[in-house]
Amino acid sequence: MANIKSAAKRAKQAEKNRQHNIALRSRMRTAIKKVVKAVNSGDATAAAESYRQAVPVIDAMVGKKLVHRNKAARHKSRLNRAIRDLQA
């Protein structure tokens, strides 16, 4: 445990921020999994709709610097390709 008051406060803030980041990252992963599940079920319209809802969530995590922009782009690209393959 920290001996200095400011260090104790920083430790509390770091833990609070860590928990918040975990929740946000989980929200992004859930959005991605919804798209994958819709693609695996073979429902193109549900997959497209869930993709449309997942993209802003993924982009928001980039804005909060929780994931790198390239990782977000890779996720969006692969999901979109899966949906296009499903529609074809």
C-alpha positions in Angstrom: 0.0 0.0 0.0 1.1 3.5 -0.7 2.7 5.6 2.1 2.0 8.9 0.6 -1.5 10.3 0.3 -1.2 11.3 -3.3 0.1 7.9 -4.2 -2.8 6.3 -2.5 -5.2 8.5 -4.4 -3.5 7.6 -7.7 -3.8 4.0 -6.9 -7.5 4.3 -6.2 -8.0 6.3 -9.5 -6.0 3.8 -11.5 -8.1 0.9 -10.2 -11.3 2.8 -10.9 -10.1 3.6 -14.5 -9.0 0.0 -15.0 -12.5 -1.3 -14.0 -14.1 1.3 -16.4 -11.8 0.3 -19.3 -12.6 -3.4 -18.7 -16.3 -2.6 -19.0 -15.8 -0.6 -22.2 -13.6 -3.3 -23.7 -16.2 -5.9 -22.8 -18.9 -3.8 -24.6 -16.8 -3.8 -27.7 -16.2 -7.5 -27.6 -19.9 -8.2 -27.1 -20.8 -6.1 -30.1 -18.3 -8.0 -32.2 -19.6 -11.4 -31.0 -23.1 -10.4 -31.9 -22.1 -9.9 -35.5 -20.1 -13.1 -35.6 -23.1 -15.0 -34.1 -25.4 -13.5 -36.7 -23.0 -14.4 -39.5 -22.7 -18.0 -38.2 -26.5 -18.3 -38.1 -26.6 -17.4 -41.8 -29.0 -14.4 -41.3 -27.6 -11.7 -43.6 -30.0 -8.9 -42.5 -29.4 -9.5 -38.8 -25.6 -9.6 -39.4 -25.7 -6.4 -41.4 -27.8 -4.7 -38.7 -25.6 -5.9 -35.8 -22.5 -4.8 -37.8 -24.1 -1.3 -38.3 -24.5 -1.1 -34.5 -21.1 -2.5 -33.7 -19.1 0.0 -35.8 -19.7 3.1 -33.7 -18.9 1.0 -30.5 -15.6 -0.1 -32.0 -14.8 3.5 -33.2 -15.6 4.9 -29.8 -13.0 2.5 -28.2 -10.4 3.9 -30.6 -11.3 7.4 -29.6 -10.9 6.4 -25.9 -7.5 4.8 -26.8 -8.6 1.5 -25.5 -7.7 -0.3 -28.8 -5.3 0.7 -31.6 -7.0 2.1 -34.7 -5.4 -0.7 -36.8 -6.9 -3.4 -34.6 -10.3 -1.7 -34.9 -9.9 -1.4 -38.7 -9.0 -5.1 -38.8 -12.1 -6.2 -36.8 -14.4 -4.0 -39.0 -12.8 -5.3 -42.2 -13.1 -8.9 -41.3 -16.7 -8.6 -40.0 -17.7 -6.7 -43.2 -16.0 -9.3 -45.4 -17.9 -12.1 -43.6 -21.2 -10.3 -44.1 -20.4 -9.7 -47.8 -19.5 -13.4 -48.3 -22.8 -14.3 -46.5 -24.8 -12.2 -48.9 -23.1 -13.5 -52.0 
